[in-house]
């Protein structure tokens, strides 16, 4: 870990938290970064449903990201360091790359809620109060009706934030939270970002509980957190669920729960200035998802709202440290001291056209400038490795350190980079097919490079684009001069570092020349 880099502790709560974190990881891998400063990222996933496929694939990606960065030491792709709180406790995050404890382990998550609160050993008055507070019915794993007290928590809180608020309070009493508090350095511009949904159980409960304990916490290290720069995205309903009589979750409840939570947040989150920068995101629900409360693993397709949530984190980290929106104050003294934002703000994200599947041209110029070039570079890198690399021996491969087809069977590519590429492609395909989605690229196998970025006419461009027309489209051969130039003078490098570096350099120059794409004037010019 660079001692000069500030850290952002990203708390990803519930299934939505994992899905937004997945989008963020892909943006970071491509080279999307804050405009003002580089941050190290420490993800902390909070979800009692450990078997959740949304959670599991995000953890796998974070694992691959760490291993890729550790082996290749890249600067363009995978620029941000990602590590765990366990790494931070060890004091040597760069040397502990095999640790992948990104998920906070909740004790008692496999119990029934009744067992968790030890209901059977309560006195008559407390037992009656618990039955009153947690009255009502829900569905168990078999789809049968059961009392709320008998909810099995290993699939989450299935839309019951009152249950989640009790269970999630254990976070602040954990060693992990203590490590977080002790290592948080406000003077180093360390920041906190919290991802949650507002219409479910885990996120709706976890966000205000976590926030309250950060701003009002007691004990060693808590003073570091009271004046922390905190950003948060709360995701409103953005998808529908199919009807399922065996599920405890009903889409018809989403709006009512959202209204109730917004009322609470208006007093106890934004209304009391607990958050410096707040982002509310939602969309008119389009596609219906399978109503799986968690029994089948829960794996949703990527959605545009999750991409926007990831961009909210990039936006938050782009705010200069001395910006007034990040100022905090202590409004009481002594043991009951409470931290508050002095000038909190709410930000919005919008697109220029109400497109079902936006391309780069549907974003505002500032968003194009941040993401169009790096995402295009990474997508082109993956496309080249999948479609062109096999069985070829190019000049850039012969430059020392030499790379040949053995590179494809080496552990670095086979076990980490290739798997990351595959998930990146799956992520783009899911976004393309969702509503609302995101479809900036032509993802068809072996598609010509003239149509790679949607909505661009290369015929009117300067540079190498002058060489091409509808009858002579650019090919992979036209990338070779850029790769050859970038491969010079890398003798002391490893093959892994060489590959990552030269493809970052070559794809940047190729895309800039061909499409007029760059990271200074915005997205590609039509």
Secondary structure, DSSP 8 states (H G I E B T S, - for coil): --TTSEEEEEEEEHHHHHHHHHHHHHHHHHT---SS--EEEEEEEE-S-TT-HHHHHHHHHHHHHHHHHHHH--SSTT-S-B--HHHHHHT-GGG-TT----EE--TTTTSBHHHHTTGGGS-HHHHHHHHHHT-SEEE-TTS-EEEGGG-BGGG--TT-HHHHHHHGGGGGGSHHHHHHHHH--GGGT-EEEEEEESSSSHHHHHHHHHHHHHHH--STTHHHHHT-EEEEEEE---SEE---TT-S--GGGHHHHHHHHHHHHHHHTTTTT--SEEEEE-----SEE----STT-------HHHHHHHHHHHHHHHS-TT-GGG-EEE-S-GGG--EEESS-EEE----SS--TEE-GGGS-HHHHHHHHHHHHHHHHHHHHHHHTSTT---HHHHSSS---THHHHSHHIIIIIHHHHHHHHHHHHHHHHSSSEE--B--STT--GGGSBTT--GGG-SGGGGG-BTTB---GGGGHHHHHHHTTT-TTS-HHHHHHHHHHHHHHHHHHHHH---SSS-S---
